[in-house]
């Protein structure tokens, strides 16, 4: 009968969300990350813990994937090697675990997680349909992934976070993420929001919507691997990710503006959904 109570509904929803994001080993992984004694890369007071621990990450993650798809070499590597279509939830779970370990885990676990990713990156290489060579370990491509993620998580938190930060704290957040980026092989990552925006702008001449990019966007926005009952909520999360993209990115992706909806209705749905996710994930079993 507990499933009919408010706490029962929250518990079921929280467990379902956590299972999707963290995978079947999620509870054990969470316990190891948070309960293992030892020094951390980031103390409890650091902004990265506030941003990466918030439900706004659901919207920020979608935004980051859409932005990342616009770099032809990065998208070619994803299309050929990530298995995002065949195992999208596995990819999400690996990414979320990496973020959790490097943000909240011990310094030893964070270094081990980074080393595993670096080994994988060294193996990811190939040639695009246009004959351009790519390698995931290329610092230039690593930085593109880093700056799109950092910018997307920051902007999603600024708009939908439970406790938006001061401007100086968002600068500190960028500096926090630079520590992880450097460990992964990024050369001189941005350390302030102004540097982050300048670095993103510097990539724009190289960006375009390739066939692989458009296919990835269709998959993310129109063909999510979800049961029908979950698709309306996902569609609203995706709509908020799209409306938070810069205008130039939307033009490249062919995603038109809908002024009235975008200015009022869609942001309200983003607030409601992130609050609902936050509420469900505070369940005792899903934290």
C-alpha positions, -999 to 999 in steps of 0.1 A, spaced: 0 0 0 30 23 5 32 29 -33 -1 48 -30 13 73 -5 33 104 -14 65 89 1 58 57 -18 54 75 -52 86 95 -45 105 64 -36 94 45 -68 101 75 -90 135 82 -74 146 46 -77 135 45 -114 154 77 -122 185 66 -102 185 32 -119 184 49 -154 213 73 -146 235 51 -124 227 16 -136 221 -16 -117 252 -12 -96 242 24 -87 236 20 -50 270 2 -44 288 28 -66 272 56 -47 281 42 -14 317 37 -25 320 72 -39 305 90 -9 315 68 20 351 58 12 374 78 35 402 98 20 410 132 6 390 146 -23 398 168 -52 371 191 -41 360 200 -6 324 202 5 323 240 0 334 239 -37 309 251 -64 314 220 -85 297 199 -59 267 223 -59 263 222 -97 270 185 -103 247 175 -75 217 193 -88 188 181 -110 195 208 -135 222 184 -148 195 165 -167 189 196 -189 226 206 -190 236 171 -202 212 172 -231 224 207 -241 260 196 -240 254 166 -262 236 188 -288 265 213 -288 292 186 -289 276 171 -320 284 202 -340 322 195 -341 326 172 -371 357 153 -357 341 149 -322 309 137 -337 327 113 -360 344 97 -330 311 95 -311 292 80 -341 319 54 -348 330 44 -313 306 54 -285 277 30 -292 252 57 -282 224 41 -303 230 5 -293 237 13 -256 225 48 -248 218 41 -211 252 24 -206 269 55 -221 249 78 -198 257 56 -167 294 56 -175 294 94 -179 274 100 -148 296 77 -128 327 95 -140 313 129 -131 303 116 -96 337 100 -89 357 130 -100 334 154 -81 326 136 -49 350 106 -48 384 102 -32 414 117 -50 427 81 -56 394 70 -72 392 102 -93 428 96 -106 419 60 -114 387 71 -133 406 96 -153 433 71 -162 407 46 -175 392 73 -197 426 83 -210 433 47 -220 400 45 -239 407 78 -256 440 66 -269 422 38 -287 395 60 -303 408 72 -336 397 70 -373 389 90 -404 358 109 -412 338 105 -444 356 136 -457 390 121 -451 399 140 -419 417 121 -392 405 123 -356 417 109 -322 398 113 -290 430 120 -271 436 151 -292 438 180 -267 418 202 -291 389 178 -292 391 171 -255 388 208 -248 357 210 -271 340 184 -250 351 200 -218 340 236 -226 306 224 -240 299 204 -208 311 231 -185 291 258 -203 260 237 -204 261 226 -168 267 261 -157 239 277 -177 214 249 -167 222 254 -131 220 292 -134 185 288 -149 171 258 -130 194 251 -100 178 249 -66 204 274 -53 218 295 -82 254 307 -74 269 342 -74 289 352 -105 322 347 -86 311 312 -76 304 303 -113 339 315 -121 351 292 -93 330 264 -109 348 268 -142 381 267 -123 371 235 -105 362 218 -138 396 228 -152 413 205 -127 395 175 -141 401 187 -177 438 191 -171 440 156 -157 422 143 -188 448 160 -211 433 194 -219 460 220 -224 453 252 -204 415 249 -200 395 281 -192 394 290 -155 368 318 -156 334 322 -172 348 349 -196 376 326 -206 351 298 -211 329 319 -234 360 331 -254 371 295 -259 337 284 -271 337 313 -296 371 303 -309 357 269 -320 328 283 -341 346 284 -375 351 246 -373 315 238 -364 289 225 -388 259 201 -389 272 169 -406 248 140 -414 261 123 -382 253 154 -362 217 156 -375 212 119 -369 224 123 -333 201 154 -328 171 134 -341 179 105 -318 182 128 -288 152 149 -295 127 127 -313 137 90 -308 147 86 -271 149 50 -259 122 55 -233 88 40 -226 59 60 -240 48 71 -206 81 88 -199 84 106 -233 63 137 -225 85 146 -195 116 139 -216 103 160 -244 100 189 -220 135 184 -207 147 184 -243 128 215 -251 145 233 -223 179 221 -235 172 234 -270 159 268 -258 191 273 -237 213 268 -267 230 298 -283 213 311 -314 242 302 -337 240 266 -325 203 264 -331 207 277 -366 233 251 -374 211 224 -360 180 237 -378 160 242 -346 137 272 -350 125 296 -323 90 296 -310 90 330 -292 59 329 -269 65 293 -258 102 298 -253 99 330 -233 74 318 -208 59 283 -210 90 262 -217 111 277 -189 83 271 -165 81 234 -174 119 232 -168 115 246 -133 86 222 -126 105 191 -140 138 198 -122 119 204 -89 101 171 -95 134 153 -102 150 169 -71 120 159 -50 121 123 -61 158 119 -58 157 130 -21 140 98 -13 160 79 13 168 50 -11 175 72 -41 199 98 -27 
